């Protein structure tokens, strides 16, 4: 009877150690997943900021093109006026 009790205690001890090891592994994995989520979130913020900067750059480019067009038209009128004058 004592041998069976010792075996049972040994099995219970092994199960307990396995549960503890599994819990530690899950905790470590959870921490790594949290870190990864944080990195992905930061990258999302960076992508949003980059997208916003690109949009602003495109808007500024469009404005510069419109001003260049107006300048070109004004210069063309000036050339015509000089040629006629």
N, C-alpha and C positions, 0 to 999 in steps of 0.2 A: 504494500500500500504506500509506503514511504517513497518507493521508487517512482510510482505513478505521480505522486504529489510533486516530486522533484522535477519530473518531466513536464508536468503541467505548469509549474512555476517557470521553468526554462522557456517553454513555448510562450507563456504570457509575457515574460521579460523580452523575448525576441520580438513579439508583436508590438510591445510598447516602444522598443528602440526603433523599430521600423516606422511606427507612426510618428515618432519624434523626428526622425530623419526626413520623412516625407513632408512633415510640417515645415521644417527648416528649408527644404528645397522649394516648397511652394511659396514661402515668405520671400526667399531670394528672387524667385521668378517674378513674383508680384512687384518687388522693388524695381527690377529691371524693366518690367512692362511700364511701370509708372514713369521711370526715367525716359523711356522711349516715347511715351505719350507726350511728355513735356517737350522733348526735342521736336517732335512732329508739330506740336502746337506752336513752338517758337518759329519753326520753318514756315508754318502757315502765316504767322504775323509778318515774317520777312517777305514772303511772296506777295502778300497784300500790299505792303509798303512799296515794294518794287513795282507792282502793277500801278499803284497810284502815281509813283514818280514817272513811269513811262507815259501814263495818260497826260500828266502835266506837261511833260516834254513834247508830246504830240500836239497838244493844244498850243503851246508856245511856238512850235514849228509852223503850225497853221497860221498863227498870227503874224509871224515873221514873213511867211510867203505872201500873205495879203498885203503887208506893208511894202514888200519888194515889188509887188505888182503895181501898187499905187505909185511908187517911185519910178518904176519903168514907164508908166503911162505919163507921168509928169515930165520925165526927161524926153519922151517922144514928142510931147506937145512943145517943149522948149526947142527941140531940134527943128521941128516944123516952123515954129515962130522965127527962129534964127534964119532958116533957109528962105522964108518969105520976106523977111525984113531986109 
